[in-house]
Amino acid sequence: MATDGPKIIDGDTGHDTYWGIMDMYDNGISLEKIKIKFPFDIDYFDEFDFEIYITSLALAFWEIGLINDLLLKKVNETISKGIGVKVWTEECDKNIGKKRQQALNRLLKKISKSNEKIRKPKKYRKVTNFHFQPNDLLSFKLSDGYYRAVYCALITQQRGVCTYDLVGTTYKSSEKPNESNILDFEIAGRWIGSGYDRHTMIEMQPEIESLWKLNKTNDKKFWGLSYHLVTHKDFYNLKENFEKVGTLNIKESYKKTGGYGYESSFDRFEDIFGDFHKHMQIFGEKCISIKELIDKTE
């Protein structure tokens, strides 16, 4: 199932839509640009995911004063099809289907009334004294005496929380990793299903064709990295375990999110990287040669 629960913003699509709108709003993006970025009609969702998209969009638009009769009509038409309730009932049980219907009823009741208190844009404090930087290659040693390596792909600051978005590699050696020998190893991620046409996908992830061919996957999937997020605050207690040993210039287009989890202690890195292949197997992750993702124009 493409979502985690029957609430309006329980799963990935609902979360990405609602918070995508709110992040633009809080960052001072004009309402007109928000409407362009999040249109009412899109053709790359199936009916189930479209219900999640349009209902989470409607909730956000109501909160920031963008709800109108056209959107309200679209939401009513979508909900009346009963797709979400049917899927949750069939794939989970009758009670979950009932909870989805209740969530939809509450949403319709809310957005059908005028919002007398439009949400004001929020201002969040931003971190500037970073522990590490994007593209840093970080080394750490586990209790077995062997070094491992993670790649700091991004630093994300969202709604007052700063995270270092680390990606695991298959590196394991008695010697520290470096910019050269790390290229002989692989990095963890996932194949992400797509509704875009082949031409659009290649525009969004240039050279993805070579990854399809090398990894014997079909041409309807993007590549995304599997992230281990560590907050700026938590890294104060972890930083002594990590050392920058170089940088990697992985193409920005390959930094799509293929999954993520939060790690707050070094014990978690022991658990995950003590047997990284087992961890990947449990969570359905794949790995690709780091060489294949490097931006060779740098």
N, C-alpha and C positions, 0 to 999 in steps of 0.2 A: 504494500500500500504506500502511496506517495506522501503520506502524512503520518503524524505521530498520535493524533487524538482528535476527537470530534469538536473541540472548541474552535472559535473563529481563527485564532492565530496559534494553534497548537503545533503545526508542522512546518516544514521547510518553506513551502510555497507561501503559506500565510504569513510566516515570520518575515521572509524576504520582502514580501509586498508591503506589509504594514510598516515595518521598520525602514524599508527603503524610502518610503514616502516621508516618514517622520525625520529621517536623517537629512534628507534634502530640505525639508521645512525648517529644521533647527539650524541648518547651515546657511539660511538666508536665500535659498533658491526661490525664484518667483513662482507663484501659484500656476502661472501659465506654463512654465517649463515642467513643473511637476505633472500637470495634466498631459503634456506631450510624452513624458517619460512613462507614465502609467495610464495608457488609454483604456477605454471601456471594452473595445473589441480587439482581440488578438486571436490569431489562428493556430498557434503552436501548442496550445493546451488541449487535452481531451476534455470531455464534459465534466468529469470528476474534478480534475485540477482547475478547470475554469471556475467552477463553483467556489473553490477555495480562494482563488485569485480575486474574483469580483466581490466576494463578501468581505475579505480582509481589506481590499481597496476601499469599499464603501464605508467601513468602520473608520478608517483613517481619514477619508475625505469628509465625513460627517464631523469628526473632531476638529478639523482645521478649517471648516466652513466652505468646503467645495461640493457638498452634496447638492444634487439638483433633481428635477423630475425625471430627466432622461436616465440618469444613473439609477434612481429608485425603481423605475420601470424595469430596467435591465436586471437588477437584483431580484425583483419579484418574479420575473419570467424564468430566471435561472433556478431559483429555489423551487418554483412550482413543478419543475421537471422531476424533483425527488431523487436525483442521481446520488448525492452524498449520503442521504439516509439509506438508500438501497445498498450502496457499497458497504457502509459500515455495518449494516444489519447482516449482509451475506458473508462478509469476511471476518467479522468479529461476532457479534450476537445482537439480539433484539434490543437489549438494554443500551448498548452503545449507539445503535441507530436512533433510539428514543432520545438519548442525550444530544445527538447531533440536531435533531428536530427542535429540541428545546433551545439550543444555542441559536439556531436560525430564527426561531420565533422571537427571541429576545432582541436579536439584531434588528429585525424588521420593525419591531415596536420602537426601538431607539431611534433609528435613522428616519422613521416616518414623521417624527416630531422635529420641529425647529430646534437647533442647538443654540441655546441662549448664552452659553459660555464657551466661546471659541478658544481652543487651546493656544496659548502663547508659545512662540519659539523658545526653546530652552538653551541656555549657555552652559557649556561644560568646560571644566579646567582641563588643559592639555599638558601632558608631560613633555619636557624638553631635554632633560638630563638623562638620556638613554643609557642603559647598561651595555647594549650592543646595537648594531646597525643592520638594516636590511642587506641581505646577501652575505652576511658573515657566516663562515664555516666554523662551527664550535666543536671542540673536542671535550670528552669527559671520560673518566676511568671508573669502571664498576668494581665491585668487590672481588670479581674473579681475576682482577689484575689486567684485563684487556681494555683497550681504548675503544670507544664508540664515537660516532659523529652525527650531529644534527645540523641542518641548514636553516638559518633564520631567513625565511623567505620574505616576510613582511613584518612591519610594526603597525598594528591597527589601533586606532583611537576612536572608540565609539561610545557615546553617551557616558563620558567620564571615566571609562575603563580603558587602560592601555595594555595591550597584550603583545608579546613576542610570539610570532606564529612560526613555530619550529616544525621541521619535517624530518622524519627519521630516515636514515640510510642503513644499508646493510654492512657498513664498515665495522670490522672487528679485527684488532691486531694488537700485538704487544708494543708496536710503535705508534706514535701519534700520527693522526692523519695530516695530510697537507693538500695544497691545491692540485698537486700532480697525482698522487696515488689515490685520491678520492674518486678520480675519474674511472677507475677500474671497478667501481662498485655501483650499486643501484639505489634509487630513492623511491619512497613509498607513496602510493596514490590510489586512485580509482578511475575506472572508465565511467563516464557520465552520459547517460542516454540523452539524446537531443531530438527535438522536433524540427530543427532547422534543415534546410536543404543543403546538399553537399557543398555548393559554391559558397554559401554564407558561412558554413562551418570552417572552410579553409581560410576565408577572410578573417575570421575570429581567432583561429589558431593556425597561423601560417606554418607550413611543413608538417601539419598533422597527418598528411597522407603517408609520410615516411614512418610515423609511429604506427599507423594502422597496418602497414605492410610488415614491419619488423615484429610486431606483437600479435600478428594474425587475428586482429579484431575487425569488426565490421566498420563501415564508414558512417555510422550513425551515432558515434560516441566521441565526446570530448575527453581530454585527459585533465584530471585535477589532482592536486596534492592532498595528502592526509595530514592535517595539522594537529600539533600538540601545543595548545595555547598556555603560556605562562604569563600571569599578570606582572606588571612592573613592580607591584608591591611584593609579590611572592618571590621575585627574582633576587630581592635583597638577601633572602635566606638561602638561595641556590647558587648565586653568582660565583662563590669560591670553588664550586665544583666544575665550572666551565671555563674554557680558555679559547679565545679566538686564535685560529691557526691559519687563517687565510680568508679568501672570498670566492664565491661562485657567482657567475653571471648567467643564471637560468632565465630563459625568456619570460617576460612578464605574462605573455599569453598562456603559459603553462602553469601559472600560479592560481588557477581556478580552485575553488574549494571542493575537494573530493571527500570531505568529512573532517570532523574536528572533535577534540575533547580537551578539557582543562586539566592541567597537571600542576599541583601545588607543593609537591615535596620531592626530594631526590629519591625517596623510596619508590615513587611511581616510575622513575626512569630505570631503576633496578628491575622492577617488575616487567616493564615493557621491553627493554633492550637486553635483559638477561637471556631471553629467547625471542628475538625480534621476528623471526620467521613464523613462530607459533602465534605471536600477537597478530601478525598480518593475516594469517589463516583464519583466526577466530573472528576478526572484524571484516573479512572479505576484501582485504586490501591486495593490491598488486604492486609490482615494482618494475621500474624501467631504468635502463642504463643512464647514469647521469650525463654521460657524453652526448646522448641524443637530445637532451634538453638545454644544453649550453647555447647561449647566444654567441655565435661565432663571429659576429660583426664587431664585438667589443674589442 
